[in-house]
Amino acid sequence: TPYGNGAKIDAQKKYIGHRVFVIILKN
């Protein structure tokens, strides 16, 4: 469903954003 795809994309953005945030903290 379109909603399911949107949720997947949103989850990926949050996950990527979290990864970047952790990398910045480590530096």
N, CA, C and O atoms as a MOPAC input file, in Angstrom:
PM7 MOZYME 1SCF
protein

 N      0.84000 1    -1.20400 1     0.00000 1
 C      0.00000 1     0.00000 1     0.00000 1
 C      0.87000 1     1.24700 1     0.00000 1
 O      2.00700 1     1.19900 1     0.47000 1
 N      0.36700 1     2.35500 1    -0.51300 1
 C      1.14900 1     3.61100 1    -0.49600 1
 C      1.56000 1     4.00100 1     0.91800 1
 O      2.66900 1     4.48800 1     1.13800 1
 N      0.65600 1     3.78200 1     1.88200 1
 C      0.97300 1     4.14800 1     3.27100 1
 C      2.12700 1     3.28700 1     3.78700 1
 O      3.01800 1     3.78400 1     4.47500 1
 N      2.10600 1     1.99100 1     3.45300 1
 C      3.17300 1     1.08600 1     3.89200 1
 C      4.51600 1     1.51600 1     3.31300 1
 O      5.52400 1     1.52000 1     4.01800 1
 N      4.53300 1     1.87600 1     2.03300 1
 C      5.77900 1     2.32200 1     1.40900 1
 C      6.27000 1     3.60600 1     2.05400 1
 O      7.46700 1     3.76100 1     2.29500 1
 N      5.35800 1     4.52600 1     2.33500 1
 C      5.72500 1     5.79300 1     2.96900 1
 C      6.31800 1     5.54300 1     4.34000 1
 O      7.27900 1     6.20300 1     4.73600 1
 N      5.74800 1     4.59100 1     5.06900 1
 C      6.24700 1     4.28200 1     6.41200 1
 C      7.64800 1     3.69500 1     6.32500 1
 O      8.50200 1     3.99900 1     7.15800 1
 N      7.89000 1     2.85200 1     5.31900 1
 C      9.22800 1     2.25600 1     5.14600 1
 C     10.25300 1     3.34600 1     4.86600 1
 O     11.33200 1     3.35600 1     5.45900 1
 N      9.92000 1     4.25700 1     3.96900 1
 C     10.84200 1     5.34500 1     3.61600 1
 C     11.11000 1     6.21700 1     4.83900 1
 O     12.24900 1     6.61700 1     5.08000 1
 N     10.07200 1     6.51100 1     5.60700 1
 C     10.21900 1     7.34300 1     6.80000 1
 C     11.11900 1     6.64400 1     7.81400 1
 O     11.96300 1     7.28000 1     8.44500 1
 N     10.93600 1     5.33100 1     7.96700 1
 C     11.75700 1     4.56700 1     8.91300 1
 C     13.21600 1     4.58100 1     8.46600 1
 O     14.11600 1     4.69900 1     9.29700 1
 N     13.45400 1     4.46200 1     7.16700 1
 C     14.82600 1     4.49300 1     6.65300 1
 C     15.46300 1     5.85200 1     6.91200 1
 O     16.63200 1     5.92800 1     7.29000 1
 N     14.70200 1     6.92000 1     6.71200 1
 C     15.23800 1     8.27000 1     6.96100 1
 C     15.61200 1     8.42200 1     8.43100 1
 O     16.66900 1     8.96700 1     8.75200 1
 N     14.74800 1     7.94200 1     9.32400 1
 C     15.02600 1     8.04200 1    10.75800 1
 C     16.26500 1     7.22400 1    11.10200 1
 O     17.11000 1     7.66600 1    11.87900 1
 N     16.37000 1     6.02600 1    10.51900 1
 C     17.50400 1     5.15000 1    10.80100 1
 C     18.79700 1     5.78300 1    10.31300 1
 O     19.79600 1     5.79700 1    11.03200 1
 N     18.78000 1     6.30900 1     9.09000 1
 C     19.97400 1     6.95900 1     8.53200 1
 C     20.33700 1     8.18100 1     9.36400 1
 O     21.51000 1     8.40200 1     9.66500 1
 N     19.34400 1     8.97100 1     9.73400 1
 C     19.58600 1    10.15500 1    10.55300 1
 C     20.20100 1     9.77800 1    11.88800 1
 O     21.08200 1    10.48000 1    12.38400 1
 N     19.75100 1     8.68600 1    12.47200 1
 C     20.28900 1     8.22500 1    13.75700 1
 C     21.74200 1     7.79900 1    13.59000 1
 O     22.57800 1     8.10100 1    14.44100 1
 N     22.05200 1     7.09500 1    12.49200 1
 C     23.42000 1     6.65000 1    12.22300 1
 C     24.34200 1     7.86100 1    12.10700 1
 O     25.42100 1     7.88500 1    12.69900 1
 N     23.91600 1     8.85800 1    11.34800 1
 C     24.71800 1    10.07000 1    11.15200 1
 C     24.93100 1    10.77500 1    12.48300 1
 O     26.03000 1    11.25100 1    12.76400 1
 N     23.88600 1    10.84500 1    13.30700 1
 C     23.96500 1    11.50500 1    14.61100 1
 C     24.99100 1    10.80100 1    15.50000 1
 O     25.78800 1    11.45700 1    16.17100 1
 N     24.97200 1     9.47800 1    15.50300 1
 C     25.91800 1     8.70100 1    16.32100 1
 C     27.34600 1     8.92100 1    15.82500 1
 O     28.26600 1     9.07800 1    16.62800 1
 N     27.53300 1     8.93300 1    14.51400 1
 C     28.87500 1     9.15100 1    13.94800 1
 C     29.39100 1    10.52900 1    14.35100 1
 O     30.56200 1    10.67300 1    14.70400 1
 N     28.53100 1    11.54000 1    14.30300 1
 C     28.94300 1    12.90000 1    14.68700 1
 C     29.34500 1    12.92000 1    16.16400 1
 O     30.33800 1    13.55000 1    16.53000 1
 N     28.58300 1    12.23700 1    17.00300 1
 C     28.89800 1    12.21300 1    18.43600 1
 C     30.25300 1    11.55400 1    18.68200 1
 O     31.01700 1    11.99600 1    19.54000 1
 N     30.54700 1    10.49200 1    17.92500 1
 C     31.81700 1     9.78000 1    18.12000 1
 C     32.99700 1    10.64800 1    17.70800 1
 O     34.08200 1    10.54200 1    18.28100 1
 N     32.78700 1    11.50600 1    16.71800 1
 C     33.86800 1    12.40400 1    16.30300 1
 C     33.95600 1    13.53300 1    17.31000 1
 O     34.79900 1    14.42000 1    17.17100 1

